[in-house]
Amino acid sequence: MGKLDGKVAIITGAAQGMGEAHARRFVREGAKVVLTDLNEGRGKALADDLGGNALFLRHDVTSPADWRRVLREAEEAFGPVTVLVNNAGILGPISPTVELDEDEYLKVCAVNQHSQFYGMKTVIPSMQKAGGGAIVNISSTAGMVSIVGAPNLAYVGSKFASRGMTKHVAVQYGPDNIRVNSVHPGYIKTPMMEAATDENGGGVADQVPLRRMSDPDEVSSLVLFLACDDSSYISGMEHVIDGGLTAQ
């Protein structure tokens, strides 16, 4: 018996990295999973690999209309949605605040922050219809403290916003049996991280007390816990997974 038997989940940014790891774990644990991403090639290949309990949908998370379409197709395929993992995110340029281009600022906020609002606004009615649900918003350690080397102000601001929106929605919709939590990963071995540094993280592991970066599947263990009934009395909280980085 899987921890997510009977659950229907939407996972954004699911074609690679942490999103792919979450999708694989969710299907293994019995969920029916809608994987969304702009990368159609990787997304379709992953859904095919995962089998009949996975459906890939191309999805621009910055578009409210696209969110409504994704929900409609998810419900047609699997029924009311009971889990939402707002995983899609981008780093944006490495830039000091005074040099950050306004359009780049808005783009990062649109993907990292506004998409989580659109996702929650769209999916909560489906969860209410189902009698409850769990939302996991992926933020960052940069949404907890000021991290030396954070790429830009937009990234930091959007990750702090994710944390705050999580708490607000958790309080507002707790009476509907909807739990909302944020996850704050540190240095994770993903393609996005490698693109920003190198395959060894550019030496960032030396800053971590555990002296290593995390595998995406380690983050998936936390996301799974927050999505399943094992965490039935946990809501409105931030959950840091950073090898001790922010404890220093």
Summary of the structure (lengths in Angstrom):
residues: 248
radius of gyration: 17.0
end to end distance: 39.8
largest distance: 53.4
contacts: 903
relative contact order: 0.15
helix: 52%
strand: 16%
